[in-house]
Amino acid sequence: MSSMQPVTTSASLTTQVTDMLRAAVTSGEMRPGEHYSAIGLAEKLGVSRTPVREALQLLEKEGIVRIEKNRGVRVIQMSLDEIVQIFQIRIILEPPAAARGAEAATDEDLAHIQELHGKILEAAAAGDGTQTLQADKEFHLFLLSLAGNARLTALDRELRNLVLTRGLVTIPTSRSGQDLADDRRDIIDALLRRDSAAVAQAVREHVTRTAKLLITGVSSTTPGLSAEEYLRKIDQLARHCS
């Protein structure tokens, strides 16, 4: 885990460590199935064991790692079935929430949405896959937060964190910055028109597209695993919800 950098003191140590460990899982630096010790992680991050243990407990609650007695912590490998189930929930929840958010958005909110979109493009242009995923999460969670339902936003954050461990396969190097811009262009355009129905449709299509990229990417790296059945499940639900 040579790419981990010591944390600073500008924010809560536990928060910083949690974000750093989540990023290490997202990037594949901490691999599913392998065991890691709190002591070893604390040394890598240059902090005491206490914030590391607190961070690991938070990540365990999110379902990202499992703390095993006398064996340290292990990153959980999600099955493709579980990933599909998470995206099925997102396809149901996110479009109507985004539509409500579009109706409630102020001019300042719309300006901030565009700033967050710019961060996605900047991270992608820099070739930082992990930061691209983080910026994408911030973009969508802010949009959903405008609906005014804190529990829904928290649930969506949890669902997104769960699939971040597989998320990098949705950002193949062949995708240009323009591809990434176009991927959310319909959402942005509909928001600026304050067309809530179009926002819902654009978000549904975006989540469906992301799910398909993830399913295809995971299946391509798993010998003997066919993506067809899983892609069909996503398509069926997307059609049903449209």
N, C-alpha and C positions, 0 to 999 in steps of 0.2 A: 504494500500500500504506500509506495514511495511518493505518490502525488498528493497525499494528504498534507495540508499546511497547518501550522500551529494557529489556534484561534486567537482572536483579539479580545479586548475587554469592553467593546462598545455595546454589547448586548448581553443578555443573560447567558452565562456559560452553558447551562443546560440546553437552552434554545440553540446556541451556536453548535454545540456538539451534536444535537439531534439533527440539525440541518446538514452538518458535515457527514455524519454517518449515513443519512438517507441518500445524500449525493454519491457516496462511495458505493452504496448498493445499486443506485440507478446506473452508474457508469460501469458496473461490473467489477470494480476494484475489490469489493467484498462479494464473494461469489456464493450462490446458493449451495447449501449442503456442507460448506466448510465451517469449522468452528473457530471462533475468535475469543480472546480473553479480554476482560475489561482492563486488566493491567496493561496488556499489549496495546490496546486501542488508546488508553490514556497516555502512554509514552509517545505514540505516534502524533497525538494531538497536542502534547505538551501541557496537559492539565492533570488534575488529581483524578482519582478513580470515582469520586462521588458524582460529578456531573455526567460522567460516562455511564455509570450505573443508572442514573435517573433517565438519561436519554434512551438507554436500551429498554428500560421499562416502558417508556412512552412508545417506542417503536414496536414493542411486543403487543401493546394494546391496539396498535394500528394493524397488527397482523403481518408485519414485515419481517420480524425476527422472532425466534423462540429462545428463551433463556433456559438452558438445561443444567440441572444440578451437577456440579463438579466437572462440567464439560465446556463451560463458557456460554457463548451465544452462537446461534446458527441462523443464517439467512434462509427464510422459507422460500421454497420453490413452488410457485403457483402453477396449477395445472391449467391447460387451455380451457377446460370446462369452466373453471372458476373465473378465468379472465372473461370468457363470453358472458357468464352470468352478470359480472360487474358492468359490462357494456350494455347489457339488456336493461339493467336498472337505470343507467345513465341516459339511454335513449328515451326511457319513459319520463324521467324526472327533469332533465335539463331543458328541453324545448319550451314547455309551458312556463318554467321559471324564467328563462331568458326573455320570453315574450312579456311577462309581467315586469321584468327589469327594464325592458325597452320603454314601456309605458311610463315608468316612474323616473327614468333617467333625466337628469338636468343637463344643461349645456356643459357644465363643468365635468359631469360624469362622462359625457361623450368624448370630451377632450382627453380625459384620463384614459379612457378605453383605447384611444388612438395612440397615446404614449406607450401603453402596455404592449400594443401591437408592434410598435417600433422596437421595443426591447426584444421581442421574439426575433425580429428580422436581424437586429444587431448581433444577437447571440449566434444565430444561424450563419451569418456572414463571417463570424469569427471562427466558425467550425466547432463551437462548443455545444455538443449535443446535450449534455446534462443541463446547462444553463438555458438552452432552448426549451427543454421540457419544463423547467421551473418557470420560465417566463410565460409559457403557454398556460400553465396551471394558474398563475396569477391573473392572466387575462380573463379566463373563463370564470374563476371564482369571484372576481370583482363584478363581472356581468351578472352572475347569479345572485350576488349579495344585494343587488339593487332591487330584487323582488321582495326584500324585507323579511325573509324567512331564515333566521340564523341556523335553525336545525337542519334545513335542507342544504344550506351552504356547507355546514360542518360534515354532513353525510357525504356530499360530493367530494369534499377535500379528502375524506378518508378513502373513498373509492378510488380517487386518482392516485393517492399515495400507494395503494395496494398494487396498482399495475405499473408504477414507475420502474419497478425492477426489470420489466420487459420493454419499457418505453423506447429505448434507444433504437430498436429495430424499426420504429416508425419514421426514423430520420435517416434513410439511406443516403449515402454520399452523392448519389445521382440527382437528388432533389436540389434545385437551385433556390436562391433567396426569393426569386420571383415565384417559384412553385409554392413556397411557404406563405408568401404574401397572398397569392391567389386562393390558398386554402381557407383563408378567413375573410376574403374580400366580400363575399356575399353577406356575411354577418355584419361587417362594418357598414356596408352600403345600406342594408336594411335598417340598422340602428340610426344612421344619419337621416333616413327618411321617416324615422319613427313608425315604421311599419311592423307592428308586433307579430302579425301572422308570418311575414317574410322572415323575421328574426328566428321564429320558432322553426320554420322549415330549414333555414340555413344552418342552425345549430344541429338539428337532427341529421342533416346530410353530413356535416362535419364530423360528428361523433361516429356515425356509421362508417364514414370513410376511414377514420382513425382506427376503428375496430378491425376493419378489413385489412389495413396495413399491418396491424399487430398480429392478427391471426396468420396472415400469409408469411410474415417474417419469422414467427415462432415455428410454424410448420416446416419452413424451408431449412431450419437448422436442427430439426428433430427427425432422424431417420424413421421412415415407415409411417409418419403421421400425415394424413391427408387433411387439407384445409376445407374441402368442399362442404362437409357436413356442418362445420362451424360457420362458414360464410353464409350458408343457407339459413341458419337460425337467425343471424343478424339481419339478413334481408327480409325475412318473414316478419320479424317484429317491427322493423322500420316501416314496412308497407302498412302494417296494422295500425301504427301510431300516426301515420301521415294523414 
